[in-house]
Amino acid sequence: MALFRVVFAFVVLGGVVCLPRRFLFQDRCTQDPETGHSHINHPDNGPTDYDVDMTCKNGTIYWNYPTGTIDLHFKGDHAFTVCFLDDLGADYLQFTDITRPGAPKMFPAFERDDPEKEYCVTSVNNILVVKMHAPQQTYMASLFYHLR
């Protein structure tokens, strides 16, 4: 009976502690396919386009069970740079700057041994399009971004 009480208390307290975190940090600057705050579809065949909210100067992109391709569109009023930093599992994804037609530029892979390494990409005519591709499905990937 004592074991049941300990397990029950752990589950209840764990839910109470985790629940507010979800509501506090799931804001409009969190791009998450699993929330109602923003919706990134899991593509079946072709890429899915997603417009990133440019009023956010920084945020997090979550992709649960990534598979296929998502094109992230950043559209600003002036020239800008977007910097990306791996949070969790982004080293399993491939990132390509496809802003310039006919001249895609692939990012170097995120390094597990250098978690503070940022990759920055500059807009062209106030637009930036970054292709996120998951060559194989994983559990989750997330990365931080910030605008300069």
C-alpha positions in Angstrom: 0.0 0.0 0.0 2.9 2.4 0.8 4.4 1.7 -2.6 1.1 2.6 -4.3 0.9 5.9 -2.4 4.5 6.8 -3.4 3.8 6.0 -7.1 0.5 7.8 -7.0 2.1 10.9 -5.4 4.9 10.8 -7.9 2.5 10.7 -10.9 0.2 13.4 -9.5 3.0 15.8 -8.5 4.8 15.1 -11.8 1.7 16.1 -13.7 1.2 19.3 -11.6 4.8 20.3 -12.1 4.9 19.6 -15.8 1.4 20.9 -16.7 2.1 24.6 -16.1 5.4 24.4 -18.0 3.6 23.4 -21.1 1.1 26.3 -20.9 3.8 28.8 -20.0 6.2 28.0 -22.8 3.8 27.2 -25.7 3.6 30.7 -27.0 3.3 32.0 -30.5 7.1 31.9 -30.9 7.1 28.2 -30.3 6.6 26.5 -33.7 5.2 23.1 -32.7 3.3 20.7 -34.9 1.6 19.2 -31.9 -0.1 22.3 -30.4 -2.9 24.5 -31.5 -0.7 27.6 -31.3 0.9 26.9 -34.6 0.5 23.9 -36.9 3.1 22.3 -39.1 1.7 19.4 -40.9 3.6 16.2 -41.3 4.1 15.9 -45.1 3.1 12.8 -47.0 5.0 13.4 -50.2 5.9 16.9 -51.0 7.3 19.6 -48.7 5.0 21.5 -46.4 5.4 25.3 -46.3 5.3 27.1 -42.9 5.5 30.9 -42.4 7.4 31.7 -39.3 6.0 34.6 -37.2 8.5 37.4 -37.8 7.2 39.4 -34.7 9.2 36.8 -32.7 12.8 37.8 -32.4 13.6 34.3 -31.1 11.8 31.0 -30.6 11.9 27.3 -30.8 10.9 25.0 -33.6 9.7 21.6 -32.4 9.1 18.7 -34.9 7.8 15.5 -33.3 8.4 12.3 -35.2 10.0 14.2 -38.1 9.6 12.7 -41.5 9.7 14.3 -45.0 10.4 18.0 -45.6 9.2 21.3 -44.1 10.1 24.6 -45.8 10.4 27.4 -43.2 9.6 30.8 -44.7 10.9 33.9 -43.0 9.6 37.2 -44.6 10.6 40.5 -43.1 10.3 44.3 -43.8 14.1 44.7 -44.1 17.3 42.5 -44.5 17.8 40.1 -41.6 19.8 37.1 -40.4 18.4 34.0 -38.7 20.7 32.0 -36.5 19.9 28.4 -35.6 21.2 26.4 -32.6 20.5 22.7 -31.9 18.3 22.0 -28.9 17.5 18.3 -29.3 18.1 16.0 -32.2 18.5 18.6 -34.9 21.8 16.9 -35.8 19.6 14.2 -37.4 18.0 16.7 -39.8 19.4 18.2 -43.0 19.0 22.0 -43.4 19.3 23.8 -46.7 19.0 27.5 -47.6 16.8 27.4 -50.7 16.1 31.2 -50.9 18.1 31.6 -54.1 16.5 29.7 -57.0 19.0 27.3 -58.5 21.6 27.8 -55.8 20.7 25.9 -52.7 23.2 26.0 -49.9 23.3 23.1 -47.4 24.1 23.9 -43.7 27.0 22.0 -42.2 25.5 19.3 -39.9 25.0 20.3 -36.3 27.8 18.9 -34.1 27.0 16.8 -31.1 30.4 17.7 -29.6 29.8 21.5 -30.0 26.2 22.2 -28.8 26.8 25.9 -28.7 27.6 26.1 -32.5 25.2 28.4 -34.3 24.5 28.5 -38.0 23.4 31.8 -39.4 21.7 32.5 -42.8 21.0 36.0 -44.3 17.9 36.9 -46.2 17.7 37.8 -49.8 15.3 40.7 -50.7 13.9 40.4 -47.1 13.1 36.7 -47.6 14.7 33.5 -46.3 13.5 29.9 -47.0 15.1 27.1 -45.1 14.3 23.5 -45.9 14.3 21.1 -43.0 14.5 17.5 -44.2 14.3 14.3 -42.1 16.0 11.6 -44.0 14.7 9.0 -41.5 12.1 9.3 -38.9 13.3 10.0 -35.3 11.5 10.6 -32.1 11.8 14.4 -31.9 13.9 17.3 -33.1 14.0 20.9 -31.9 16.2 23.9 -32.5 16.3 27.4 -31.3 16.3 30.4 -33.7 16.9 34.1 -33.3 16.6 37.0 -35.7 19.3 39.7 -36.1 
